[in-house]
Amino acid sequence: MRELPEGVRPVTRRGWWFLALFIGVIGLGLWPVMGWVNRPIIVLGLPAVGAWAYLVVALSTLVMVAGNRWLVGDDDD
């Protein structure tokens, strides 16, 4: 198995937490969870599964934005 180059994996504990959080959010969009949400219910004018999909996209975006802000070094490039 090939070693990944430096900088590809998280190097801090906070970085690993954000990676786990992002993978968890992406897991919310996989089939078993989507199957639980796929009910004939209307949420904010959308089927429940559609509203859930928007929620997963919004959460993944928020986690990436938070990670980009909180995991940056102190240097201003």
VOFI-475675 format. One record per atom (N, C-alpha, C): residue number from 1; atom name; x, y, z. Coordinates in Angstrom, 3 decimals. Example, Ala and Ser with C-alpha at 12.3 -4.5 7.8 and 13.67 -1.06 7.14 Angstrom:
<site 1,N,<13.190,-5.690,7.800>> <site 1,CA,<12.300,-4.500,7.800>> <site 1,C,<13.200,-3.300,7.800>> <site 2,N,<12.850,-2.250,7.080>> <site 2,CA,<13.670,-1.060,7.140>> <site 2,C,<12.900,0.030,7.870>> 
END
This chain:
<site 1,N,<0.836,-1.172,0.000>> <site 1,CA,<0.000,0.000,0.000>> <site 1,C,<0.889,1.247,0.000>> <site 2,N,<0.518,2.202,-0.780>> <site 2,CA,<1.295,3.426,-0.918>> <site 2,C,<1.003,4.400,0.214>> <site 3,N,<2.030,5.069,0.702>> <site 3,CA,<1.867,6.096,1.730>> <site 3,C,<1.350,7.377,1.095>> <site 4,N,<0.451,8.047,1.788>> <site 4,CA,<-0.054,9.321,1.301>> <site 4,C,<0.978,10.412,1.548>> <site 5,N,<1.069,11.388,0.649>> <site 5,CA,<2.005,12.483,0.875>> <site 5,C,<1.600,13.304,2.100>> <site 6,N,<2.558,14.005,2.672>> <site 6,CA,<2.309,14.849,3.833>> <site 6,C,<1.278,15.917,3.498>> <site 7,N,<0.378,16.189,4.414>> <site 7,CA,<-0.613,17.228,4.202>> <site 7,C,<-1.945,16.717,3.689>> <site 8,N,<-2.041,15.422,3.381>> <site 8,CA,<-3.295,14.876,2.886>> <site 8,C,<-4.181,14.440,4.048>> <site 9,N,<-3.574,13.930,5.093>> <site 9,CA,<-4.324,13.506,6.275>> <site 9,C,<-4.309,14.622,7.310>> <site 10,N,<-5.313,14.638,8.188>> <site 10,CA,<-5.280,15.616,9.283>> <site 10,C,<-4.078,15.349,10.187>> <site 11,N,<-3.499,16.406,10.724>> <site 11,CA,<-2.339,16.242,11.600>> <site 11,C,<-2.642,16.637,13.038>> <site 12,N,<-3.764,17.288,13.282>> <site 12,CA,<-4.127,17.683,14.638>> <site 12,C,<-5.359,16.912,15.084>> <site 13,N,<-5.561,16.914,16.376>> <site 13,CA,<-6.745,16.249,16.929>> <site 13,C,<-8.018,16.929,16.439>> <site 14,N,<-7.991,18.253,16.361>> <site 14,CA,<-9.149,18.993,15.861>> <site 14,C,<-9.430,18.629,14.408>> <site 15,N,<-8.376,18.459,13.618>> <site 15,CA,<-8.547,18.055,12.226>> <site 15,C,<-9.202,16.698,12.095>> <site 16,N,<-8.793,15.750,12.948>> <site 16,CA,<-9.409,14.422,12.926>> <site 16,C,<-10.874,14.491,13.352>> <site 17,N,<-11.200,15.359,14.322>> <site 17,CA,<-12.595,15.523,14.730>> <site 17,C,<-13.444,16.081,13.598>> <site 18,N,<-12.900,17.059,12.868>> <site 18,CA,<-13.659,17.604,11.748>> <site 18,C,<-13.839,16.571,10.640>> <site 19,N,<-12.830,15.752,10.399>> <site 19,CA,<-12.964,14.689,9.409>> <site 19,C,<-14.062,13.710,9.831>> <site 20,N,<-14.057,13.307,11.096>> <site 20,CA,<-15.088,12.388,11.592>> <site 20,C,<-16.474,13.027,11.519>> <site 21,N,<-16.555,14.313,11.848>> <site 21,CA,<-17.832,15.018,11.779>> <site 21,C,<-18.337,15.085,10.346>> <site 22,N,<-17.455,15.377,9.404>> <site 22,CA,<-17.855,15.452,7.998>> <site 22,C,<-18.302,14.089,7.476>> <site 23,N,<-17.576,13.044,7.827>> <site 23,CA,<-17.969,11.698,7.402>> <site 23,C,<-19.315,11.326,8.017>> <site 24,N,<-19.543,11.739,9.268>> <site 24,CA,<-20.838,11.490,9.894>> <site 24,C,<-21.978,12.203,9.191>> <site 25,N,<-21.736,13.448,8.790>> <site 25,CA,<-22.769,14.200,8.067>> <site 25,C,<-23.045,13.550,6.716>> <site 26,N,<-22.003,13.129,6.022>> <site 26,CA,<-22.191,12.452,4.744>> <site 26,C,<-22.944,11.140,4.963>> <site 27,N,<-22.691,10.473,6.086>> <site 27,CA,<-23.412,9.239,6.415>> <site 27,C,<-24.912,9.462,6.553>> <site 28,N,<-25.313,10.673,6.912>> <site 28,CA,<-26.740,10.992,7.003>> <site 28,C,<-27.429,10.930,5.647>> <site 29,N,<-26.653,11.020,4.573>> <site 29,CA,<-27.235,10.992,3.238>> <site 29,C,<-27.195,9.623,2.576>> <site 30,N,<-26.725,8.608,3.288>> <site 30,CA,<-26.671,7.264,2.709>> <site 30,C,<-28.020,6.565,2.827>> <site 31,N,<-28.175,5.481,2.092>> <site 31,CA,<-29.478,4.857,1.941>> <site 31,C,<-30.160,4.440,3.239>> <site 32,N,<-29.519,3.779,4.185>> <site 32,CA,<-30.302,3.376,5.361>> <site 32,C,<-30.978,4.563,6.058>> <site 33,N,<-30.283,5.653,6.205>> <site 33,CA,<-30.863,6.825,6.862>> <site 33,C,<-31.931,7.447,5.969>> <site 34,N,<-31.640,7.561,4.688>> <site 34,CA,<-32.629,8.125,3.761>> <site 34,C,<-33.889,7.259,3.735>> <site 35,N,<-33.741,5.981,3.898>> <site 35,CA,<-34.899,5.089,3.939>> <site 35,C,<-35.780,5.346,5.151>> <site 36,N,<-35.168,5.717,6.276>> <site 36,CA,<-35.946,6.040,7.464>> <site 36,C,<-36.723,7.339,7.287>> <site 37,N,<-36.166,8.251,6.504>> <site 37,CA,<-36.782,9.570,6.320>> <site 37,C,<-37.787,9.552,5.179>> <site 38,N,<-37.691,8.578,4.296>> <site 38,CA,<-38.536,8.535,3.106>> <site 38,C,<-39.962,8.106,3.479>> <site 39,N,<-40.734,9.073,3.935>> <site 39,CA,<-42.120,8.856,4.345>> <site 39,C,<-43.006,9.850,3.602>> <site 40,N,<-44.276,9.537,3.452>> <site 40,CA,<-45.184,10.471,2.761>> <site 40,C,<-45.600,11.634,3.659>> <site 41,N,<-44.625,12.442,4.055>> <site 41,CA,<-44.853,13.597,4.924>> <site 41,C,<-44.345,14.834,4.194>> <site 42,N,<-45.055,15.926,4.302>> <site 42,CA,<-44.623,17.179,3.699>> <site 42,C,<-43.972,18.048,4.773>> <site 43,N,<-42.746,18.479,4.509>> <site 43,CA,<-41.999,19.346,5.423>> <site 43,C,<-41.628,20.607,4.662>> <site 44,N,<-42.139,21.737,5.091>> <site 44,CA,<-41.873,23.027,4.435>> <site 44,C,<-42.190,22.971,2.940>> <site 45,N,<-43.244,22.272,2.596>> <site 45,CA,<-43.677,22.192,1.203>> <site 45,C,<-42.936,21.175,0.358>> <site 46,N,<-42.035,20.424,0.959>> <site 46,CA,<-41.262,19.391,0.254>> <site 46,C,<-41.562,18.036,0.872>> <site 47,N,<-41.392,16.973,0.094>> <site 47,CA,<-41.442,15.651,0.724>> <site 47,C,<-40.320,15.544,1.765>> <site 48,N,<-40.532,14.758,2.785>> <site 48,CA,<-39.560,14.658,3.882>> <site 48,C,<-38.166,14.312,3.375>> <site 49,N,<-38.060,13.433,2.389>> <site 49,CA,<-36.745,13.032,1.881>> <site 49,C,<-36.054,14.206,1.166>> <site 50,N,<-36.814,15.061,0.514>> <site 50,CA,<-36.237,16.240,-0.139>> <site 50,C,<-35.727,17.245,0.878>> <site 51,N,<-36.516,17.474,1.930>> <site 51,CA,<-36.079,18.379,2.998>> <site 51,C,<-34.839,17.819,3.687>> <site 52,N,<-34.781,16.498,3.875>> <site 52,CA,<-33.620,15.855,4.488>> <site 52,C,<-32.375,16.042,3.611>> <site 53,N,<-32.549,15.921,2.303>> <site 53,CA,<-31.415,16.108,1.391>> <site 53,C,<-30.870,17.532,1.491>> <site 54,N,<-31.764,18.519,1.546>> <site 54,CA,<-31.318,19.901,1.722>> <site 54,C,<-30.591,20.075,3.054>> <site 55,N,<-31.078,19.427,4.097>> <site 55,CA,<-30.431,19.509,5.402>> <site 55,C,<-29.019,18.914,5.358>> <site 56,N,<-28.854,17.782,4.700>> <site 56,CA,<-27.536,17.145,4.602>> <site 56,C,<-26.568,18.046,3.836>> <site 57,N,<-27.026,18.651,2.758>> <site 57,CA,<-26.167,19.562,1.985>> <site 57,C,<-25.786,20.769,2.838>> <site 58,N,<-26.743,21.338,3.552>> <site 58,CA,<-26.465,22.501,4.397>> <site 58,C,<-25.491,22.143,5.522>> <site 59,N,<-25.683,21.000,6.168>> <site 59,CA,<-24.784,20.581,7.242>> <site 59,C,<-23.372,20.323,6.736>> <site 60,N,<-23.249,19.665,5.587>> <site 60,CA,<-21.907,19.405,5.060>> <site 60,C,<-21.213,20.703,4.694>> <site 61,N,<-21.960,21.671,4.163>> <site 61,CA,<-21.377,22.971,3.847>> <site 61,C,<-20.925,23.678,5.123>> <site 62,N,<-21.762,23.656,6.157>> <site 62,CA,<-21.400,24.300,7.420>> <site 62,C,<-20.160,23.662,8.051>> <site 63,N,<-20.059,22.344,8.000>> <site 63,CA,<-18.890,21.664,8.565>> <site 63,C,<-17.632,22.036,7.782>> <site 64,N,<-17.732,22.114,6.457>> <site 64,CA,<-16.552,22.488,5.667>> <site 64,C,<-16.144,23.935,5.918>> <site 65,N,<-17.113,24.833,6.028>> <site 65,CA,<-16.795,26.238,6.304>> <site 65,C,<-16.161,26.369,7.688>> <site 66,N,<-16.746,25.710,8.677>> <site 66,CA,<-16.181,25.758,10.031>> <site 66,C,<-14.771,25.176,10.050>> <site 67,N,<-14.561,24.074,9.351>> <site 67,CA,<-13.223,23.486,9.289>> <site 67,C,<-12.221,24.403,8.628>> <site 68,N,<-12.624,25.064,7.566>> <site 68,CA,<-11.717,25.994,6.895>> <site 68,C,<-11.366,27.176,7.775>> <site 69,N,<-12.277,27.598,8.626>> <site 69,CA,<-12.002,28.737,9.501>> <site 69,C,<-11.206,28.335,10.735>> <site 70,N,<-11.510,27.181,11.325>> <site 70,CA,<-10.901,26.797,12.583>> <site 70,C,<-9.626,25.978,12.435>> <site 71,N,<-9.342,25.484,11.243>> <site 71,CA,<-8.156,24.646,11.077>> <site 71,C,<-7.040,25.339,10.311>> <site 72,N,<-7.165,26.630,10.107>> <site 72,CA,<-6.154,27.374,9.357>> <site 72,C,<-5.038,27.770,10.310>> <site 73,N,<-3.830,27.866,9.759>> <site 73,CA,<-2.709,28.352,10.549>> <site 73,C,<-2.866,29.826,10.867>> <site 74,N,<-1.939,30.368,11.621>> <site 74,CA,<-1.999,31.781,12.006>> <site 74,C,<-1.490,32.720,10.941>> <site 75,N,<-0.867,32.192,9.887>> <site 75,CA,<-0.311,33.057,8.859>> <site 75,C,<-1.395,33.518,7.898>> <site 76,N,<-1.367,34.776,7.516>> <site 76,CA,<-2.326,35.330,6.565>> <site 76,C,<-1.710,35.378,5.187>> <site 77,N,<-2.001,34.378,4.378>> <site 77,CA,<-1.439,34.345,3.007>> <site 77,C,<-2.306,35.124,2.083>> 
END
